[in-house]
């Protein structure tokens, strides 16, 4: 087997798994090596979990990212950080077109099978095309029972480690997020199949669905909120036309107890973004409800989910994939839920025009703030302006009218 350094050559494109399945031990070791010049790293990082500054590896290393993070915003050389605005389903296809090296993480499940997880968004794509496959085999956790299996023969270099997965604490809920959660929960019906994101508002929504039955889960993320609904029997997946009885996700975020639970749940199935975010898959799920947040929404109904204060703070992500898939689902709805203000109430998040259009005005069915619910889908342009102004904090409404 090659040495680790021999797997790299100047000018290569190198994919690095992100989120909760980043090969952290491997990256820390690479930082100590004299890597060849002009390596172009590619990653979809998750702020708070992925903190590698690839531009610090040497004077020529660069990073292409689909999601900005505080680490990359403060990189050693910001000129070598390249942001690609690309939705997750398109990222999967982009990565499948050719890579030189991929850096992944795997672990053994309870039956001794080598699996990846708890994030497999793009792993199948890169395994199909990468010329060199480097895998950190981490003995510090047990792989999810429903994780993506990897054939050991496909691996060119194994880096062994023994460390716990990074944890993400449950968000703290305030009165506003709870109020928004209540409003969104009222829009959810028995048998709906849900997709939610990260943060206090999604947590508040999931926490108030104990009165609903036979819910399904299909999306890019599973966390403790979804786990609680599975354990309480509110989420069964029994009404899903496909993947009946299964809870489909691309990644999982939580604490060590949550990861241990995943190792015993083959009904939590990890699939790539070509499945979790694909409209042709989701359109087979009746009553698919996409629930996402935003930085701001304007009076046209356009959504900005990635730019604040003139800075790229996140990315396009997968929200638009899910919004458009919800429209293709029989009985589906796309919901955007956000607080009406930011910065301690000094800034309105309902604005005349967004700073960056992440989602079109035609992508959104319903907008929710703590002040109400606007059903935009069938409203003309004048009526939707009135409905959106009514969602703003009262002190900003006159300015929006003007």
C-alpha angles and dihedrals in degrees: 000000000000122000114254095250091050088063091070131072133174116282098017125149107232123192117205122195113236144191116043093345101055113140092238097168091051093049092049089053093048089055088064095052130087096244121195118259129269099024109167108210121197125198142156098215129193115220112242094025107050113056106158116131101207092186088067093063090083141324095281106035114117136189129216110200135184092198128040120228134185089254094056092042087059097038121154088248113017089187088072093053110093119190117207115198100215134141117238098251088054091046089060091055092043091055093046092063095079143312133179099211136009126198113205140163127228139170138187119264124222090276094051095257116142109237139166125231177121083088123034102154096133104005097107091051095052094042089056095055112020115112092208125033117199116183131189104215102206117201091185095087140027114246119245112268089231095044125125112275119229125203109234089216089066092061119096098185131018121205111192123213141160114211138125121255115260112265128224114205120228110261120254113246122220129191093267096052090046090052091050089046090055092051093050093044088058088060093056119095133198110277096023116145109223138209119185138169139220128294146049097306096053088046091051091050095050090045091061101051099087089112093061126087137210095008120170132214125215121152150090097288141045121182140156092294092060091042091056092053091049091051093046092051096242090113112053105141089218095131095052114116089212129031089019111195092010129110108216122204141152097214142007129216128190146086131312093270089055092051090049089052090053090055088064099042115082087170089072098080123193116213135172125258089259085071107026094047102031118117093210090058097042095047086068089063111082118217094018108177119198113200118187139155133229144202091229143342123211133213091265090058093251116148130220110194101160117039128068128169090358092301130114101240102168133348145259089273119170103305096103091048088057096042092055092042089053089057090054092051119091104250091002124150135191114216128189113196123187142147114265094234142028136201095042094314095306096112129051117227090200100077139173091246131359122243092231130013110230096158126025122238087250092058098065126076102173135019121196133190131161087271098058152298126285117199100203102168098096100022121115119231096269095047093047090053090056092045093051095046087055088060093058124093108272094246091061100045098086091053091050091050090052 
